[in-house]
Amino acid sequence: MNQKAVFEDLGTMDYKQAWDYQEELLAAGIAHKKNGTNGENRLLFCEHPHVFTLGRSGDEKNMLITNQLLEKVQATFYKINRGGDITYHGPGQLVGYPIFDLEKLNIGVKSYIFKLEAAIINTLHAYGLNASRLDDATGVWLDVDTPKQSRKICAIGVKISKFITMHGFALNINTDLNYFSYINPCGFIDKGVTSLEKELERTIDMQEVKDKLKYAIGKEFVLEMQDS
């Protein structure tokens, strides 16, 4: 019998507000484990206003603009507690935050990342894109067999406490890619960034992508998704 997960579409939400909400869900999950009671897996989808986030292992030098310019482009900046380097979130980008109990799902951290990537890759394949993994680089990429043309379409950065996950992925749909010029995305200086809109040369139906990806994640993790 499939395990269940609660799905929530948060719409557009301030980054710090979404981060705080994840921390609440994580704390609740840890409390359930401590008490020997059943918590719930939860999948959050949202979009954020323009924001740059720097992970624990990131280098602040990969932020290429000053605080003054940051304000001019109407963006905020946070140092956060996920893995990975610097990335950008903004309108037109689908951000996913799985709050999953890996112990309950009986998978390890590497398998969790692999399955998350697989769900995103399969979703992009449905749009005819040559999406795959890139060796020694977390996330989802296009045309990895042609190194000079390799470009990132989805970033992944997670935190795991007591086997419960938070943070997650950022998939570029109708994203303003100009914002990536203000950083070295994920610390890379020799790789491009792209979006579904850029690749297909048309505006993409965000709800359609959400539906496809929600299904793909449920299938990959053998979870029955239930709307909150």
The 8 nearest C-alpha neighbors of each residue, nearest first, counted from 0:
[[1, 2, 221, 222, 3, 223, 104, 220],
 [2, 0, 222, 221, 223, 3, 220, 217],
 [1, 3, 222, 223, 0, 4, 221, 104],
 [4, 2, 223, 222, 224, 1, 5, 40],
 [3, 5, 40, 224, 41, 223, 225, 222],
 [4, 6, 41, 225, 226, 227, 224, 42],
 [7, 5, 226, 42, 225, 227, 41, 224],
 [8, 6, 43, 227, 9, 42, 226, 44],
 [7, 9, 44, 10, 43, 45, 6, 42],
 [8, 10, 45, 7, 44, 11, 12, 43],
 [11, 9, 45, 8, 46, 12, 44, 47],
 [12, 10, 46, 47, 45, 9, 13, 48],
 [11, 13, 47, 10, 14, 46, 17, 45],
 [14, 12, 16, 15, 47, 48, 17, 11],
 [13, 15, 17, 16, 47, 18, 12, 50],
 [16, 14, 18, 17, 13, 19, 77, 20],
 [15, 17, 19, 13, 18, 14, 20, 12],
 [18, 16, 20, 14, 15, 19, 21, 13],
 [19, 17, 15, 21, 20, 16, 14, 22],
 [18, 20, 22, 16, 21, 17, 15, 23],
 [21, 19, 17, 23, 22, 18, 16, 24],
 [20, 22, 24, 18, 23, 19, 25, 17],
 [21, 23, 25, 19, 20, 24, 26, 18],
 [24, 22, 20, 26, 21, 25, 27, 19],
 [23, 25, 27, 21, 22, 26, 28, 20],
 [24, 26, 22, 28, 27, 23, 21, 29],
 [27, 25, 29, 23, 28, 24, 22, 30],
 [28, 26, 24, 30, 25, 29, 23, 31],
 [27, 29, 25, 31, 30, 38, 26, 24],
 [28, 30, 32, 26, 31, 27, 33, 25],
 [31, 29, 33, 27, 28, 32, 26, 34],
 [32, 30, 36, 34, 28, 29, 33, 38],
 [31, 33, 35, 29, 30, 34, 36, 28],
 [34, 32, 30, 31, 35, 29, 36, 28],
 [35, 33, 31, 32, 36, 30, 29, 37],
 [34, 36, 32, 33, 31, 37, 30, 38],
 [37, 35, 31, 34, 32, 38, 33, 30],
 [36, 38, 31, 39, 35, 32, 28, 34],
 [37, 39, 28, 31, 36, 40, 32, 27],
 [40, 38, 41, 4, 37, 28, 5, 3],
 [39, 41, 4, 99, 98, 100, 5, 3],
 [40, 42, 5, 98, 4, 6, 97, 39],
 [43, 41, 97, 6, 96, 98, 5, 7],
 [42, 44, 7, 96, 95, 8, 6, 97],
 [45, 43, 95, 8, 94, 9, 7, 96],
 [46, 44, 10, 9, 94, 11, 8, 93],
 [45, 47, 11, 93, 94, 90, 92, 10],
 [48, 46, 89, 12, 11, 13, 14, 90],
 [47, 49, 89, 90, 50, 13, 46, 88],
 [50, 48, 89, 74, 88, 47, 75, 73],
 [51, 49, 75, 74, 88, 76, 87, 48],
 [50, 52, 87, 76, 86, 75, 88, 77],
 [53, 51, 77, 85, 86, 76, 78, 87],
 [52, 54, 85, 78, 84, 57, 79, 77],
 [55, 53, 84, 83, 57, 82, 81, 79],
 [56, 54, 82, 57, 80, 81, 79, 83],
 [55, 57, 54, 83, 84, 82, 58, 53],
 [84, 58, 56, 54, 55, 53, 83, 85],
 [59, 57, 60, 61, 84, 56, 186, 85],
 [58, 60, 61, 62, 57, 53, 85, 84],
 [61, 59, 62, 58, 63, 183, 182, 57],
 [62, 60, 183, 59, 182, 58, 63, 186],
 [63, 61, 182, 60, 59, 64, 181, 183],
 [64, 62, 182, 181, 61, 60, 65, 183],
 [65, 63, 181, 62, 68, 69, 66, 182],
 [66, 64, 68, 67, 69, 63, 62, 70],
 [65, 67, 69, 68, 70, 64, 71, 76],
 [66, 68, 65, 70, 69, 71, 64, 72],
 [69, 67, 71, 65, 70, 66, 64, 72],
 [70, 68, 66, 67, 71, 72, 74, 65],
 [69, 71, 73, 68, 67, 72, 74, 66],
 [72, 70, 68, 73, 69, 67, 74, 66],
 [71, 73, 69, 70, 74, 68, 49, 178],
 [74, 72, 70, 71, 69, 49, 75, 50],
 [73, 75, 49, 50, 69, 72, 70, 76],
 [74, 76, 50, 51, 49, 69, 77, 73],
 [75, 77, 51, 50, 52, 74, 78, 53],
 [78, 76, 52, 79, 53, 51, 75, 50],
 [77, 79, 53, 52, 54, 76, 80, 55],
 [78, 80, 54, 81, 77, 53, 52, 55],
 [81, 79, 55, 54, 82, 158, 78, 53],
 [82, 80, 158, 157, 54, 156, 79, 55],
 [81, 83, 54, 156, 55, 157, 56, 158],
 [84, 82, 54, 156, 56, 57, 81, 185],
 [57, 83, 85, 185, 54, 53, 186, 56],
 [86, 84, 53, 185, 52, 184, 57, 54],
 [85, 87, 184, 52, 185, 51, 53, 84],
 [86, 88, 51, 50, 52, 179, 89, 85],
 [89, 87, 50, 49, 47, 51, 92, 86],
 [88, 90, 49, 48, 47, 92, 50, 91],
 [89, 91, 92, 46, 48, 47, 174, 49],
 [90, 92, 173, 174, 172, 89, 93, 46],
 [91, 93, 171, 172, 174, 90, 170, 89],
 [94, 92, 170, 46, 169, 45, 171, 95],
 [93, 95, 169, 45, 44, 168, 46, 92],
 [96, 94, 44, 168, 43, 167, 97, 169],
 [95, 97, 167, 43, 166, 42, 165, 98],
 [98, 96, 42, 99, 41, 165, 43, 167],
 [99, 97, 41, 164, 165, 40, 42, 96],
 [98, 100, 40, 164, 163, 97, 101, 41],
 [99, 101, 163, 103, 102, 162, 104, 40],
 [102, 100, 104, 162, 103, 106, 105, 99],
 [101, 103, 105, 104, 100, 162, 106, 107],
 [102, 104, 100, 105, 101, 106, 99, 162],
 [103, 105, 101, 102, 106, 100, 220, 99],
 [104, 106, 102, 103, 101, 107, 100, 110],
 [107, 105, 101, 104, 110, 102, 111, 108],
 [108, 106, 110, 109, 111, 101, 105, 102],
 [107, 109, 111, 110, 112, 106, 101, 159],
 [110, 108, 112, 111, 107, 113, 106, 114],
 [109, 111, 113, 107, 108, 112, 106, 114],
 [110, 112, 108, 114, 109, 113, 107, 115],
 [113, 111, 115, 109, 114, 110, 116, 108],
 [112, 114, 110, 116, 111, 115, 117, 109],
 [115, 113, 117, 111, 116, 112, 110, 219],
 [114, 116, 112, 118, 117, 113, 111, 119],
 [115, 117, 113, 119, 114, 118, 120, 112],
 [116, 118, 114, 120, 115, 119, 121, 113],
 [119, 117, 215, 216, 121, 115, 116, 120],
 [118, 120, 122, 116, 117, 121, 123, 115],
 [121, 119, 117, 123, 122, 130, 118, 131],
 [122, 120, 124, 118, 123, 119, 117, 125],
 [121, 123, 119, 125, 120, 124, 212, 211],
 [124, 122, 120, 126, 125, 121, 128, 119],
 [123, 125, 127, 121, 128, 126, 122, 120],
 [124, 126, 123, 122, 127, 121, 128, 211],
 [127, 125, 123, 124, 128, 122, 199, 195],
 [126, 128, 124, 125, 123, 129, 130, 199],
 [129, 127, 124, 130, 123, 126, 141, 125],
 [128, 130, 141, 142, 124, 127, 131, 123],
 [129, 131, 141, 120, 140, 128, 123, 139],
 [132, 130, 140, 139, 120, 141, 133, 129],
 [131, 133, 139, 140, 134, 138, 130, 137],
 [132, 134, 136, 143, 135, 140, 131, 137],
 [133, 135, 136, 132, 137, 143, 131, 138],
 [134, 136, 133, 137, 132, 138, 139, 140],
 [137, 135, 133, 134, 138, 132, 139, 140],
 [138, 136, 155, 135, 139, 154, 133, 132],
 [139, 137, 154, 155, 153, 116, 136, 132],
 [138, 140, 153, 132, 131, 152, 151, 116],
 [141, 139, 151, 131, 130, 150, 152, 132],
 [140, 142, 130, 150, 129, 149, 143, 131],
 [143, 141, 149, 144, 145, 129, 148, 140],
 [142, 144, 149, 145, 141, 146, 133, 140],
 [145, 143, 142, 146, 149, 148, 141, 147],
 [144, 146, 143, 148, 147, 142, 149, 141],
 [147, 145, 149, 148, 143, 144, 142, 190],
 [146, 148, 145, 149, 190, 189, 143, 150],
 [147, 149, 146, 145, 150, 142, 143, 191],
 [150, 148, 143, 142, 146, 141, 147, 145],
 [151, 149, 191, 192, 141, 140, 190, 193],
 [150, 152, 140, 192, 153, 193, 139, 191],
 [151, 153, 193, 194, 140, 171, 139, 192],
 [154, 152, 170, 139, 169, 138, 151, 171],
 [155, 153, 138, 169, 168, 170, 139, 156],
 [154, 156, 168, 138, 167, 137, 169, 153],
 [157, 155, 82, 167, 83, 81, 168, 166],
 [158, 156, 166, 81, 167, 82, 165, 159],
 [157, 159, 81, 165, 164, 166, 82, 160],
 [158, 160, 164, 163, 162, 165, 157, 161],
 [159, 161, 163, 162, 164, 158, 25, 29],
 [160, 162, 163, 29, 159, 100, 32, 164],
 [163, 161, 160, 101, 159, 100, 102, 164],
 [164, 162, 100, 160, 159, 99, 161, 101],
 [165, 163, 159, 98, 99, 158, 162, 97],
 [164, 166, 98, 158, 157, 97, 96, 167],
 [167, 165, 157, 96, 158, 156, 81, 97],
 [168, 166, 96, 157, 156, 155, 95, 165],
 [167, 169, 155, 95, 154, 94, 156, 170],
 [168, 170, 94, 154, 153, 93, 95, 171],
 [171, 169, 153, 93, 92, 152, 172, 94],
 [172, 170, 194, 92, 174, 152, 153, 173],
 [171, 173, 195, 194, 92, 174, 91, 196],
 [174, 172, 91, 196, 92, 171, 202, 194],
 [173, 175, 91, 92, 171, 172, 176, 90],
 [176, 174, 177, 178, 173, 91, 90, 89],
 [175, 177, 178, 179, 174, 193, 192, 180],
 [178, 176, 179, 175, 180, 181, 174, 192],
 [179, 177, 176, 180, 181, 175, 87, 182],
 [178, 180, 181, 177, 176, 182, 184, 87],
 [181, 179, 178, 182, 177, 183, 176, 63],
 [180, 182, 63, 179, 178, 64, 62, 183],
 [183, 181, 62, 63, 61, 180, 184, 179],
 [182, 184, 61, 186, 187, 188, 185, 62],
 [185, 183, 186, 86, 182, 187, 85, 179],
 [186, 184, 84, 85, 187, 86, 183, 83],
 [185, 187, 183, 184, 84, 61, 85, 188],
 [188, 186, 183, 185, 184, 189, 190, 191],
 [187, 189, 183, 190, 186, 184, 191, 185],
 [190, 188, 187, 191, 147, 183, 149, 186],
 [191, 189, 150, 188, 187, 149, 192, 151],
 [190, 192, 150, 151, 149, 193, 189, 148],
 [193, 191, 151, 150, 152, 190, 194, 176],
 [192, 194, 152, 151, 150, 197, 191, 171],
 [195, 193, 171, 197, 172, 196, 152, 198],
 [194, 196, 172, 198, 197, 199, 171, 173],
 [197, 195, 173, 201, 194, 202, 199, 200],
 [198, 196, 200, 194, 195, 199, 193, 201],
 [197, 199, 195, 196, 200, 194, 193, 128],
 [198, 200, 196, 201, 197, 195, 202, 126],
 [201, 199, 197, 196, 198, 202, 195, 203],
 [202, 200, 196, 199, 203, 197, 198, 195],
 [201, 203, 196, 173, 204, 200, 199, 195],
 [202, 204, 205, 196, 201, 173, 172, 195],
 [203, 205, 207, 206, 208, 202, 172, 173],
 [206, 204, 208, 207, 203, 209, 172, 91],
 [207, 205, 209, 208, 204, 210, 211, 203],
 [206, 208, 210, 204, 205, 209, 211, 203],
 [209, 207, 211, 205, 206, 210, 212, 204],
 [210, 208, 206, 212, 207, 211, 213, 205],
 [209, 211, 207, 213, 208, 212, 206, 214],
 [212, 210, 208, 214, 209, 213, 215, 122],
 [213, 211, 215, 209, 214, 210, 122, 208],
 [212, 214, 210, 216, 215, 211, 209, 217],
 [213, 215, 217, 211, 212, 216, 218, 210],
 [216, 214, 212, 118, 218, 217, 213, 219],
 [217, 215, 219, 118, 213, 218, 214, 212],
 [216, 218, 222, 214, 220, 215, 221, 219],
 [217, 219, 221, 215, 216, 220, 214, 222],
 [218, 220, 216, 217, 221, 215, 114, 118],
 [219, 221, 222, 217, 218, 216, 114, 104],
 [222, 220, 218, 217, 219, 1, 223, 2],
 [223, 221, 217, 2, 3, 220, 1, 224],
 [222, 224, 3, 4, 217, 1, 2, 225],
 [225, 223, 4, 5, 3, 222, 6, 217],
 [226, 224, 5, 6, 4, 227, 223, 3],
 [227, 225, 6, 5, 7, 224, 4, 8],
 [226, 7, 5, 6, 225, 8, 41, 4]]
